[in-house]
Amino acid sequence: MRLNQVTASARDLVASTAFYQALGLRLIVQTDHYVRFECPDSDGGEPATFSLHLDPDTAGVTATSVYFEDDDLDATVERLKAGGLAFDSDPVDQTWLWREAWLRDPSGNRVCLYRAGEARRFPPWRLG
């Protein structure tokens, strides 16, 4: 079993589409109520997809958190900030061995840009 597709709600599909394109996701499907992106895959494998569905009633502060790993996190955050995106936090080294920066999409979904490397799947405390 592979997780390769996640869908989140969006109050404003146009603004949310522009936000995820600014992050570097490639728009591959677009209707008036749904969009799908292909996520860049630096490993050359089959890319995962991420989509948004229009839900004007989305409360704005949701429990949804989306994580995108980036091998050059600090440079990416600086580039995105220079392009006008506002971050809730700059890249910070976490005790769980990830480096994370947080922002929100136009619908209030929390977005984490991070770098974990091997620690994502193989932390020192991984179960046998």
C-alpha positions in Angstrom: 0.0 0.0 0.0 1.3 3.5 -0.9 0.0 6.9 0.1 0.4 8.9 -3.1 -2.6 11.3 -3.1 -4.0 13.7 -0.6 -7.0 16.1 -1.1 -7.7 19.2 1.1 -10.6 21.6 1.1 -10.3 25.1 -0.3 -12.6 28.1 0.2 -11.1 30.0 -2.7 -9.9 27.6 -5.3 -8.3 30.3 -7.5 -6.2 31.7 -4.6 -5.3 28.2 -3.3 -4.3 27.1 -6.8 -2.0 30.0 -7.1 -0.5 29.3 -3.7 0.4 25.7 -4.4 1.8 26.6 -7.8 4.0 29.2 -6.1 5.3 26.3 -3.9 6.3 24.5 -7.1 3.5 22.0 -7.6 2.5 21.4 -11.2 -1.2 21.8 -12.1 -2.4 18.8 -14.1 -6.3 18.8 -13.6 -8.5 21.9 -13.3 -12.3 22.2 -13.1 -14.5 24.8 -11.5 -14.6 22.7 -8.2 -11.4 20.6 -8.2 -7.7 20.9 -9.0 -5.0 18.3 -8.9 -1.2 18.9 -8.8 1.8 16.7 -9.5 4.4 17.1 -6.7 8.0 17.4 -7.9 10.0 14.3 -7.2 13.7 14.8 -7.0 14.3 11.0 -6.7 13.0 10.4 -10.2 10.2 8.1 -9.0 6.5 8.3 -9.7 5.4 11.6 -8.3 2.7 11.9 -5.7 -0.4 14.0 -6.4 -2.1 16.6 -4.2 -5.6 18.0 -4.9 -8.0 20.6 -3.6 -11.8 20.5 -3.8 -13.9 23.6 -3.5 -15.7 23.9 -0.1 -16.8 27.5 0.5 -17.9 26.5 4.0 -14.4 25.4 5.1 -14.0 27.0 8.5 -10.6 28.4 7.8 -8.8 26.9 10.8 -8.7 23.2 10.0 -7.0 20.2 11.5 -5.4 19.5 8.1 -1.6 19.8 7.9 0.2 19.0 4.7 3.9 18.2 4.6 6.2 18.8 1.6 9.8 17.7 1.9 12.4 19.8 0.3 16.1 19.0 0.1 17.1 22.7 0.0 14.6 23.9 2.6 16.3 27.1 3.6 16.8 28.4 0.1 13.2 27.4 -0.9 11.8 29.3 2.1 13.9 32.4 1.2 12.8 32.2 -2.5 9.1 31.9 -1.5 9.3 34.7 1.0 10.9 36.9 -1.7 8.0 35.9 -3.9 5.5 37.3 -1.3 4.5 34.2 0.7 4.2 34.8 4.5 5.5 32.2 6.8 4.3 31.5 10.4 7.8 30.2 11.3 11.2 30.2 9.6 13.1 26.9 9.3 13.8 25.4 12.8 15.6 22.2 13.8 13.2 20.0 15.8 14.0 17.5 18.4 12.6 14.7 16.2 15.4 15.4 13.7 13.3 17.3 11.1 13.9 20.9 10.0 10.5 22.6 9.6 9.0 25.9 8.4 5.3 26.5 8.6 2.8 28.6 6.6 -0.9 28.5 5.8 -2.7 28.3 2.5 -5.4 30.7 1.6 -8.0 28.4 3.1 -6.2 28.1 6.4 -4.7 24.7 5.9 -1.4 24.4 7.7 1.5 23.7 5.4 4.9 22.4 6.6 7.9 22.6 4.3 10.5 20.3 5.9 13.7 18.4 5.5 13.9 15.1 7.3 16.1 12.9 5.1 16.5 9.4 6.6 14.9 10.5 9.9 11.5 10.5 8.3 11.4 6.7 7.9 14.4 5.6 10.0 14.6 7.7 13.2 16.8 6.3 15.9 13.7 5.3 17.8 12.0 3.4 15.0 10.2 0.3 16.0 11.8 -3.0 14.9 
